[in-house]
Structures are given as structure tokens and as C-alpha cells.
Amino acid sequence: MTFFYSGAITNFSLLAQGRNDIYTMRIWKQAISIDVLRSGNANCAVSHLGIEFMEVGDDFIRARVPVDERTRQPYGLLHGGVSVVLAETLGSCGAAYAAPPGHRAVGLDINANHLKGVTGGWVNGITRPVHIGRTTQVWAIELRNDAGELTCVSRITMAVLQPK
């Protein structure tokens, strides 16, 4: 059986020749689940803004944030800072659980491009790694409205700190 490589260096998708099955390598180095993410983010900005973790895949995390009185700016749109909180939450969680046990992932840089305003419903985000290295990680985040339209793209760079 022949396999083809496609994707980022840490997203090894293998397509079996003559079949439609796609196999993805699991990137997590620590136990991760929706319940683990929820409990680890209780009683902080994530829970106060109503962010909900939705899915953990072999190489991605999905979460969403409501567009309501907690998250809108004065013009009635989702506050750009809330989009960045969702993006940073997703990227930081990805980096933390893709790091070896005992290591800590801390933010170095984040950017966001706001592409389309959102006035209601939910904004859904997904993060996937661009690079997972020994001392740094880079994660890409896409945010979409309920209609599936891209509302924000973000990228976060994380430092991976060794245990003390």
C-alpha cells in the first residue's frame, strides 16, 4: 500500500492509494478531552464570556462563543477582543496539550484579521498547528459565523517552557 503526505509538518494526513480513507496522526502529548478543557477553563475569562469547547480531534480543537450582551461592542457587533480571546484560548489549549508533560506553553504573539462583523448567534472557531517545535509552536485559528462565513483569521505563536 502506498501513502501520500499532505498538510503541515505536524498534520500527517495519509491517503491510502486506491481508497478514500484519510488517516491523521494524533498530535496530543497529554490527555485531552472536552471535559478536561472545560474544567481547566472554569471560573476565568473563558467561562465568563460563555465560550464552549465543542470537539477535540486528532489534530484540532473546536470551540464557540455566543454573540450576546456579554460579547458585543457598542455598535452591536461581536467585540474584536472577544474574537481574539476565543482564538487565543484555542491556540493556547492546543499548544499546552501538544507539549510534553510538565512543559508549559505561554503566548509570545497573536494577530487577528477581522473579516466580517457578527451581530448574533454563535462564532465557531477551530485551531490546527502550523508548527510544533521543541521550543516554539505556531497555531492557526479560523472563526466562522453560523452561516459558515469566515469572520476572523488569527495566528498565535507560543513558547514552550521546560519544567523547572
Backbone as a chain_set.jsonl record, in Angstrom:
{"seq": "MTFFYSGAITNFSLLAQGRNDIYTMRIWKQAISIDVLRSGNANCAVSHLGIEFMEVGDDFIRARVPVDERTRQPYGLLHGGVSVVLAETLGSCGAAYAAPPGHRAVGLDINANHLKGVTGGWVNGITRPVHIGRTTQVWAIELRNDAGELTCVSRITMAVLQPK", "coords": {"N": [[0.84, -1.161, 0.0], [0.62, 2.219, -0.837], [1.37, 5.402, 0.513], [0.516, 8.867, 0.666], [1.848, 12.023, 1.562], [0.359, 14.869, 2.929], [-0.203, 18.231, 3.925], [0.475, 20.302, 6.883], [3.582, 20.19, 8.726], [3.074, 18.892, 11.145], [0.646, 17.78, 10.744], [-0.024, 15.033, 9.659], [-1.52, 13.733, 7.162], [-2.508, 10.857, 5.712], [-3.161, 9.329, 2.716], [-4.534, 6.484, 1.599], [-3.563, 4.759, -1.221], [-5.814, 4.265, -3.874], [-7.968, 4.164, -2.201], [-10.438, 5.921, -0.264], [-9.964, 6.621, 2.308], [-8.778, 8.686, 4.914], [-6.098, 9.155, 7.055], [-5.159, 10.538, 10.104], [-2.507, 11.671, 12.082], [-2.383, 11.58, 15.557], [-1.724, 14.349, 17.576], [-1.525, 15.039, 20.225], [0.159, 15.196, 23.328], [-0.525, 14.94, 25.858], [-3.208, 13.94, 28.0], [-6.326, 14.798, 26.687], [-9.559, 16.182, 26.459], [-12.999, 17.159, 25.959], [-14.139, 17.526, 28.507], [-11.833, 17.831, 30.107], [-10.795, 20.221, 29.038], [-12.939, 21.986, 29.604], [-13.031, 21.919, 32.461], [-10.491, 22.89, 33.054], [-10.684, 25.505, 32.27], [-12.567, 26.754, 33.803], [-14.262, 29.289, 35.674], [-12.905, 31.595, 34.734], [-11.9, 34.01, 32.208], [-12.773, 32.641, 29.937], [-15.052, 31.088, 30.7], [-16.656, 33.155, 31.711], [-17.255, 34.633, 29.431], [-18.803, 32.871, 28.079], [-17.715, 30.946, 26.419], [-17.598, 27.845, 24.793], [-16.276, 24.617, 24.665], [-16.235, 22.399, 21.962], [-15.319, 20.198, 20.419], [-12.687, 17.825, 20.189], [-10.25, 16.797, 18.051], [-7.964, 14.597, 16.279], [-5.963, 16.372, 15.505], [-6.896, 18.925, 16.027], [-8.841, 21.511, 17.71], [-12.106, 22.516, 18.544], [-14.182, 25.278, 19.366], [-16.715, 27.557, 20.626], [-18.247, 30.83, 20.783], [-20.825, 32.807, 22.224], [-22.715, 35.409, 20.614], [-23.723, 37.919, 22.317], [-25.1, 39.979, 24.995], [-22.857, 39.977, 26.661], [-20.683, 39.882, 24.97], [-20.798, 41.695, 22.877], [-19.827, 44.78, 21.252], [-20.314, 48.425, 21.526], [-21.564, 49.065, 19.004], [-23.13, 46.923, 18.45], [-21.962, 44.709, 17.362], [-20.012, 41.65, 17.472], [-17.424, 41.967, 19.747], [-14.141, 42.739, 18.787], [-12.03, 42.05, 20.451], [-13.065, 39.889, 21.837], [-13.199, 37.979, 19.864], [-10.462, 37.587, 19.618], [-9.894, 36.597, 22.152], [-11.215, 34.116, 21.999], [-9.715, 32.975, 19.897], [-7.122, 32.978, 21.062], [-7.576, 31.325, 23.25], [-8.172, 28.867, 21.992], [-5.742, 28.366, 20.498], [-3.836, 28.434, 22.575], [-4.681, 26.334, 24.233], [-4.374, 24.21, 22.433], [-1.559, 24.27, 22.089], [-0.704, 23.783, 24.716], [-1.55, 21.135, 25.231], [-0.271, 19.768, 23.249], [2.292, 19.908, 23.964], [5.068, 18.359, 25.693], [4.5, 16.4, 28.71], [4.612, 18.225, 31.755], [5.816, 20.447, 30.651], [5.281, 23.954, 29.876], [3.158, 26.043, 27.957], [3.351, 29.246, 26.72], [2.122, 32.408, 25.648], [3.612, 34.222, 22.956], [3.073, 35.886, 20.78], [0.22, 37.175, 19.103], [-1.981, 37.554, 16.374], [-4.731, 39.011, 14.586], [-7.108, 39.114, 12.019], [-9.953, 40.768, 11.337], [-12.669, 39.962, 9.49], [-15.398, 39.965, 8.884], [-18.289, 41.316, 10.295], [-20.286, 40.248, 13.124], [-23.52, 39.916, 14.402], [-25.226, 38.365, 15.919], [-26.139, 35.092, 17.243], [-23.763, 32.463, 17.1], [-20.179, 32.331, 17.172], [-17.957, 30.218, 15.722], [-14.97, 28.467, 16.292], [-11.899, 27.025, 15.112], [-8.819, 25.435, 15.657], [-5.624, 24.585, 14.39], [-2.367, 23.1, 14.249], [0.423, 24.86, 12.889], [3.098, 24.703, 13.175], [4.927, 22.622, 15.279], [7.341, 22.714, 17.431], [10.375, 22.102, 19.351], [10.821, 24.259, 21.126], [9.092, 26.257, 20.361], [5.748, 26.865, 19.188], [3.373, 27.257, 16.571], [0.128, 28.224, 15.856], [-2.787, 28.141, 13.833], [-5.88, 29.794, 13.557], [-9.269, 29.749, 12.708], [-12.246, 31.58, 12.56], [-15.758, 31.385, 12.308], [-19.084, 32.412, 11.327], [-22.562, 31.517, 12.063], [-23.523, 30.881, 9.554], [-21.382, 29.795, 8.35], [-19.562, 31.5, 7.261], [-16.398, 33.028, 6.935], [-15.148, 34.901, 9.563], [-13.002, 35.837, 11.027], [-9.476, 35.527, 10.998], [-6.685, 34.16, 12.615], [-3.442, 33.962, 14.158], [-1.283, 32.394, 16.394], [1.682, 32.478, 18.277], [3.539, 30.444, 20.336], [5.632, 30.001, 23.185], [7.417, 27.212, 24.346], [8.024, 26.107, 27.449], [10.428, 24.476, 29.398], [10.185, 22.111, 32.136], [10.745, 23.305, 35.466]], "CA": [[0.0, 0.0, 0.0], [1.393, 3.45, -0.929], [0.772, 6.525, 1.208], [0.947, 10.189, 0.236], [1.884, 13.021, 2.624], [-0.173, 16.193, 2.619], [-0.512, 19.041, 5.094], [1.549, 20.895, 7.666], [4.56, 19.208, 9.203], [2.523, 18.113, 12.247], [-0.658, 17.257, 10.361], [0.31, 13.989, 8.693], [-2.683, 13.066, 6.597], [-2.069, 9.823, 4.773], [-4.235, 8.843, 1.874], [-4.203, 5.165, 1.054], [-3.762, 4.729, -2.674], [-6.935, 3.441, -4.3], [-9.031, 4.216, -1.201], [-10.813, 7.281, 0.111], [-9.738, 6.787, 3.74], [-7.707, 9.6, 5.314], [-5.631, 8.863, 8.395], [-4.485, 11.684, 10.678], [-1.718, 11.347, 13.257], [-2.768, 12.289, 16.784], [-0.603, 15.203, 17.981], [-1.579, 15.369, 21.655], [1.141, 14.51, 24.176], [-1.143, 14.856, 27.173], [-4.626, 13.578, 27.916], [-7.172, 15.937, 26.353], [-10.956, 15.885, 26.148], [-13.879, 18.307, 26.198], [-14.263, 17.699, 29.957], [-10.559, 18.364, 30.603], [-10.736, 21.628, 28.625], [-13.949, 22.734, 30.367], [-12.64, 22.072, 33.87], [-9.288, 23.714, 33.114], [-11.004, 26.894, 31.936], [-13.694, 27.194, 34.624], [-14.085, 30.476, 36.516], [-11.951, 32.557, 34.176], [-12.48, 34.751, 31.085], [-13.424, 31.705, 29.017], [-16.409, 30.778, 31.173], [-17.421, 34.409, 31.857], [-17.704, 35.046, 28.097], [-19.685, 31.839, 27.546], [-17.024, 30.104, 25.442], [-17.858, 26.42, 24.982], [-15.477, 23.675, 23.875], [-17.173, 21.558, 21.223], [-14.758, 18.965, 19.842], [-11.238, 17.613, 20.11], [-9.9, 15.799, 17.047], [-6.57, 14.152, 16.34], [-5.048, 17.497, 15.312], [-7.621, 20.193, 16.101], [-9.798, 21.774, 18.784], [-13.185, 23.431, 18.169], [-14.926, 25.922, 20.446], [-17.576, 28.616, 20.119], [-18.599, 31.898, 21.722], [-22.098, 33.42, 21.834], [-22.743, 36.852, 20.364], [-24.806, 38.379, 23.184], [-24.79, 41.199, 25.759], [-21.514, 39.864, 27.262], [-19.61, 39.84, 23.982], [-20.96, 42.725, 21.839], [-19.343, 46.138, 21.483], [-21.427, 49.381, 21.452], [-22.251, 49.076, 17.708], [-23.94, 45.718, 18.339], [-21.17, 43.639, 16.74], [-19.09, 40.916, 18.338], [-16.214, 42.738, 20.045], [-12.94, 42.127, 18.212], [-11.244, 41.453, 21.53], [-13.655, 38.588, 22.173], [-12.694, 37.065, 18.827], [-9.069, 37.28, 19.95], [-9.921, 35.71, 23.329], [-11.533, 32.77, 21.503], [-8.552, 32.493, 19.145], [-6.022, 32.689, 21.982], [-7.967, 30.159, 24.035], [-7.988, 27.68, 21.162], [-4.319, 28.159, 20.222], [-3.12, 28.137, 23.819], [-5.033, 24.97, 24.645], [-3.694, 23.315, 21.501], [-0.13, 24.228, 22.409], [-0.496, 23.175, 26.037], [-1.743, 19.687, 25.191], [0.671, 19.198, 22.289], [3.613, 19.979, 24.608], [5.328, 17.202, 26.557], [4.068, 16.547, 30.102], [5.475, 19.042, 32.601], [6.162, 21.686, 29.948], [4.237, 24.979, 29.841], [3.096, 26.828, 26.718], [2.971, 30.629, 27.018], [1.997, 33.198, 24.433], [4.61, 35.203, 22.538], [2.492, 36.824, 19.832], [-1.033, 36.796, 18.459], [-2.555, 38.557, 15.482], [-6.071, 38.664, 14.124], [-7.718, 39.923, 10.975], [-11.407, 40.703, 11.429], [-13.089, 39.979, 8.099], [-16.836, 40.156, 8.737], [-18.95, 41.525, 11.574], [-21.313, 39.288, 13.539], [-24.434, 40.591, 15.315], [-25.982, 37.418, 16.742], [-25.825, 33.665, 17.087], [-22.503, 31.951, 17.646], [-18.977, 32.31, 16.347], [-17.311, 28.921, 15.906], [-13.547, 28.514, 15.978], [-11.115, 25.796, 15.026], [-7.382, 25.659, 15.597], [-4.752, 23.492, 13.959], [-0.973, 23.537, 14.306], [1.22, 25.17, 11.706], [4.442, 24.227, 13.537], [5.136, 22.178, 16.662], [8.769, 22.506, 17.629], [10.828, 21.823, 20.72], [10.726, 25.45, 21.978], [8.0, 27.129, 19.913], [4.643, 26.322, 18.409], [2.538, 28.238, 15.876], [-1.208, 27.682, 15.623], [-3.697, 28.932, 13.009], [-7.255, 29.74, 14.051], [-10.302, 30.315, 11.847], [-13.535, 31.797, 13.204], [-16.852, 31.456, 11.321], [-20.415, 32.652, 11.87], [-23.469, 30.372, 11.939], [-23.697, 30.566, 8.137], [-20.136, 29.215, 7.86], [-18.737, 32.53, 6.64], [-15.18, 33.359, 7.675], [-15.268, 36.209, 10.22], [-11.71, 36.251, 11.576], [-8.366, 34.579, 10.952], [-5.715, 34.522, 13.64], [-2.28, 33.081, 14.312], [-0.64, 32.59, 17.689], [2.996, 31.858, 18.475], [3.701, 30.06, 21.745], [6.906, 29.479, 23.669], [7.267, 26.004, 25.137], [8.989, 26.192, 28.541], [10.741, 23.184, 30.034], [9.894, 22.087, 33.576], [11.79, 23.899, 36.328]], "C": [[0.891, 1.231, 0.0], [0.645, 4.573, -0.231], [1.348, 7.819, 0.666], [0.898, 11.118, 1.439], [1.222, 14.293, 2.124], [-0.417, 16.929, 3.918], [0.721, 19.586, 5.775], [2.417, 19.795, 8.263], [4.012, 18.348, 10.337], [1.159, 17.536, 11.925], [-0.446, 16.22, 9.265], [-0.96, 13.285, 8.247], [-2.186, 12.108, 5.538], [-3.271, 9.315, 4.012], [-3.809, 7.521, 1.254], [-4.538, 5.155, -0.432], [-4.899, 3.773, -3.02], [-8.082, 3.405, -3.304], [-9.32, 5.671, -0.867], [-10.598, 7.55, 1.595], [-8.587, 7.754, 3.982], [-7.383, 9.313, 6.773], [-4.85, 10.066, 8.897], [-3.754, 11.251, 11.943], [-2.182, 12.194, 14.441], [-1.553, 13.049, 17.306], [-0.511, 15.425, 19.478], [-0.592, 14.528, 22.453], [0.65, 14.388, 25.61], [-2.618, 14.514, 26.967], [-5.463, 14.828, 27.7], [-8.56, 15.442, 26.002], [-11.749, 17.171, 26.359], [-13.967, 18.573, 27.7], [-12.988, 18.279, 30.565], [-10.452, 19.851, 30.264], [-11.731, 22.48, 29.41], [-13.495, 22.964, 31.799], [-11.394, 22.96, 34.011], [-9.535, 25.183, 32.84], [-12.209, 27.422, 32.709], [-13.295, 28.437, 35.425], [-12.979, 31.405, 36.045], [-12.629, 33.244, 32.988], [-13.261, 33.842, 30.154], [-14.862, 31.434, 29.456], [-17.255, 32.043, 31.313], [-17.97, 34.898, 30.517], [-18.615, 34.014, 27.441], [-19.043, 30.956, 26.488], [-17.251, 28.637, 25.796], [-16.936, 25.607, 24.085], [-16.422, 22.659, 23.26], [-16.6, 20.212, 20.797], [-13.245, 18.994, 19.944], [-11.009, 16.504, 19.101], [-8.453, 15.397, 17.192], [-5.583, 15.29, 16.203], [-5.76, 18.842, 15.344], [-8.466, 20.263, 17.364], [-10.824, 22.753, 18.226], [-13.834, 23.987, 19.431], [-15.797, 27.007, 19.822], [-17.852, 29.633, 21.223], [-19.936, 32.487, 21.267], [-21.894, 34.904, 21.519], [-23.966, 37.366, 21.125], [-24.334, 39.603, 23.966], [-23.402, 41.16, 26.419], [-20.405, 40.123, 26.259], [-19.715, 40.89, 22.878], [-20.294, 44.025, 22.256], [-20.506, 47.108, 21.263], [-22.171, 49.438, 20.112], [-23.097, 47.819, 17.487], [-23.238, 44.547, 17.681], [-20.384, 42.882, 17.796], [-17.832, 41.761, 18.518], [-14.998, 42.013, 19.484], [-12.066, 41.469, 19.258], [-11.772, 40.097, 21.946], [-13.236, 37.551, 21.131], [-11.265, 36.643, 19.149], [-8.996, 36.391, 21.192], [-10.237, 34.281, 22.887], [-10.338, 32.182, 20.764], [-7.407, 32.122, 20.086], [-6.323, 31.472, 22.85], [-7.726, 28.881, 23.24], [-6.512, 27.379, 20.929], [-3.525, 27.788, 21.453], [-3.419, 26.734, 24.319], [-4.361, 23.956, 23.729], [-2.23, 23.155, 21.852], [0.133, 23.514, 23.736], [-0.585, 21.652, 25.974], [-0.89, 18.99, 24.141], [2.103, 19.249, 22.824], [3.819, 18.749, 25.486], [4.845, 17.45, 27.991], [5.099, 17.328, 30.915], [5.909, 20.351, 31.958], [4.982, 22.655, 30.006], [4.319, 25.713, 28.515], [2.582, 28.214, 27.074], [3.014, 31.45, 25.734], [3.15, 34.155, 24.207], [3.984, 36.281, 21.67], [1.165, 36.271, 19.332], [-1.424, 37.922, 17.517], [-3.91, 38.063, 15.027], [-6.493, 39.642, 13.043], [-9.219, 39.697, 11.047], [-11.967, 40.938, 10.028], [-14.569, 40.297, 7.899], [-17.451, 40.308, 10.122], [-20.024, 40.486, 11.838], [-22.183, 39.981, 14.583], [-25.223, 39.645, 16.215], [-25.554, 35.996, 16.476], [-24.531, 33.292, 17.777], [-21.375, 32.188, 16.658], [-18.238, 31.028, 16.72], [-15.861, 29.005, 15.467], [-12.929, 27.135, 15.925], [-9.645, 26.176, 14.962], [-6.681, 24.387, 15.171], [-3.324, 23.993, 14.011], [-0.412, 23.847, 12.921], [2.623, 24.609, 11.918], [4.421, 23.802, 15.0], [6.599, 21.827, 16.784], [9.094, 22.248, 19.091], [10.617, 23.02, 21.645], [9.64, 26.424, 21.55], [6.938, 26.322, 19.18], [3.906, 27.489, 17.759], [1.219, 27.555, 15.534], [-2.025, 28.653, 14.794], [-5.114, 28.716, 13.515], [-8.17, 30.4, 13.023], [-11.591, 30.421, 12.65], [-14.586, 32.001, 12.123], [-18.181, 31.712, 12.035], [-21.296, 31.413, 11.648], [-23.71, 29.954, 10.491], [-22.438, 29.95, 7.53], [-19.216, 30.216, 7.19], [-17.55, 32.871, 7.541], [-15.295, 34.767, 8.245], [-13.935, 36.733, 10.728], [-10.696, 35.133, 11.343], [-7.313, 35.077, 11.928], [-4.566, 33.528, 13.623], [-1.639, 33.421, 15.655], [0.684, 31.837, 17.712], [3.178, 31.648, 19.965], [5.134, 29.622, 22.021], [6.61, 28.237, 24.488], [8.402, 26.0, 26.162], [9.181, 24.833, 29.183], [10.414, 23.26, 31.525], [11.065, 22.677, 34.357], [12.372, 22.854, 37.238]], "O": [[1.844, 1.284, 0.777], [-0.573, 4.689, -0.365], [2.508, 7.875, 0.258], [-0.012, 11.008, 2.26], [1.499, 14.744, 1.012], [-0.799, 16.316, 4.915], [1.85, 19.377, 5.329], [2.032, 18.626, 8.298], [4.426, 17.199, 10.491], [0.57, 16.859, 12.768], [-0.662, 16.499, 8.086], [-1.415, 12.343, 8.895], [-1.521, 12.508, 4.582], [-4.276, 8.92, 4.602], [-2.849, 7.455, 0.486], [-5.648, 5.496, -0.84], [-4.954, 2.641, -2.54], [-9.068, 2.7, -3.523], [-8.513, 6.551, -1.167], [-11.005, 8.599, 2.094], [-7.543, 7.659, 3.336], [-8.275, 9.238, 7.618], [-3.97, 10.567, 8.197], [-4.318, 10.544, 12.778], [-2.35, 13.406, 14.31], [-0.477, 12.472, 17.464], [0.493, 15.952, 19.957], [-0.512, 13.311, 22.283], [1.32, 13.808, 26.465], [-3.192, 14.766, 25.907], [-5.331, 15.804, 28.438], [-8.722, 14.419, 25.336], [-11.221, 18.154, 26.879], [-13.879, 19.725, 28.125], [-13.061, 19.133, 31.45], [-10.059, 20.652, 31.112], [-11.394, 23.584, 29.837], [-13.566, 24.087, 32.299], [-11.269, 23.699, 34.987], [-8.686, 26.021, 33.145], [-12.807, 28.424, 32.317], [-12.134, 28.604, 35.801], [-12.213, 31.936, 36.848], [-13.831, 33.066, 32.789], [-14.306, 34.236, 29.636], [-15.786, 31.544, 28.65], [-18.458, 32.004, 31.055], [-19.036, 35.512, 30.473], [-19.143, 34.26, 26.357], [-19.749, 30.285, 25.735], [-17.114, 28.239, 26.953], [-16.826, 25.875, 22.888], [-17.299, 22.12, 23.935], [-17.304, 19.202, 20.808], [-12.611, 20.04, 19.805], [-11.514, 15.394, 19.269], [-7.783, 15.817, 18.135], [-4.471, 15.203, 16.725], [-5.278, 19.806, 14.749], [-8.769, 19.253, 17.998], [-10.47, 23.7, 17.524], [-14.014, 23.282, 20.423], [-15.645, 27.339, 18.646], [-17.716, 29.349, 22.413], [-20.164, 32.652, 20.069], [-21.019, 35.561, 22.084], [-25.096, 37.265, 20.646], [-23.302, 40.193, 23.648], [-22.834, 42.214, 26.706], [-19.308, 40.534, 26.637], [-18.828, 40.98, 22.029], [-20.202, 44.341, 23.442], [-21.585, 46.677, 20.856], [-23.335, 49.836, 20.099], [-23.716, 47.675, 16.433], [-23.849, 43.5, 17.463], [-20.119, 43.402, 18.88], [-17.244, 42.217, 17.538], [-14.843, 40.809, 19.685], [-11.432, 40.449, 18.992], [-10.998, 39.238, 22.367], [-12.955, 36.4, 21.463], [-10.9, 35.481, 18.972], [-8.127, 35.523, 21.277], [-9.598, 33.336, 23.35], [-9.985, 31.022, 20.976], [-6.789, 31.07, 19.926], [-5.429, 30.68, 23.149], [-7.145, 27.925, 23.753], [-6.075, 26.248, 21.141], [-2.642, 26.931, 21.396], [-2.521, 26.026, 24.774], [-3.835, 22.949, 24.201], [-1.716, 22.038, 21.907], [1.08, 22.737, 23.856], [0.218, 20.957, 26.596], [-0.79, 17.763, 24.135], [3.018, 18.699, 22.211], [2.85, 18.163, 25.969], [4.789, 18.598, 28.432], [6.304, 17.116, 30.778], [6.329, 21.272, 32.659], [3.833, 22.242, 30.164], [5.408, 25.975, 28.007], [1.509, 28.35, 27.66], [3.84, 31.211, 24.853], [3.614, 34.818, 25.135], [4.319, 37.458, 21.802], [1.003, 35.063, 19.159], [-1.224, 39.098, 17.821], [-4.206, 36.869, 15.071], [-6.259, 40.846, 13.147], [-9.702, 38.583, 10.845], [-11.758, 42.004, 9.448], [-14.952, 40.839, 6.862], [-17.165, 39.517, 11.021], [-20.599, 39.915, 10.911], [-21.668, 40.566, 15.536], [-25.831, 40.093, 17.187], [-24.725, 35.724, 15.607], [-24.241, 33.742, 18.885], [-21.598, 32.238, 15.448], [-17.934, 30.79, 17.889], [-15.554, 29.545, 14.404], [-13.372, 26.205, 16.599], [-9.275, 27.135, 14.284], [-7.075, 23.277, 15.529], [-3.083, 25.187, 13.837], [-0.73, 23.187, 11.932], [3.256, 24.11, 10.988], [3.949, 24.546, 15.86], [7.047, 20.784, 16.308], [8.209, 22.184, 19.945], [10.275, 22.842, 22.815], [9.301, 27.333, 22.308], [7.201, 25.25, 18.635], [3.827, 28.577, 18.329], [1.2, 26.45, 14.992], [-1.967, 29.862, 15.021], [-5.5, 27.599, 13.859], [-7.873, 31.488, 12.528], [-11.985, 29.478, 13.336], [-14.346, 32.7, 11.139], [-18.384, 31.296, 13.176], [-20.84, 30.399, 11.118], [-24.062, 28.804, 10.227], [-22.415, 29.62, 6.345], [-18.2, 29.833, 6.61], [-17.693, 32.986, 8.759], [-15.513, 35.722, 7.5], [-13.753, 37.944, 10.849], [-11.014, 33.951, 11.474], [-7.084, 36.281, 12.047], [-4.7, 32.404, 13.139], [-1.475, 34.591, 16.0], [0.786, 30.71, 17.228], [2.992, 32.569, 20.76], [5.765, 28.959, 21.198], [5.644, 28.216, 25.25], [9.577, 25.904, 25.808], [8.216, 24.126, 29.474], [10.373, 24.346, 32.103], [12.222, 22.558, 33.955], [13.261, 23.156, 38.034]]}, "num_chains": 1, "name": "protein.A"}
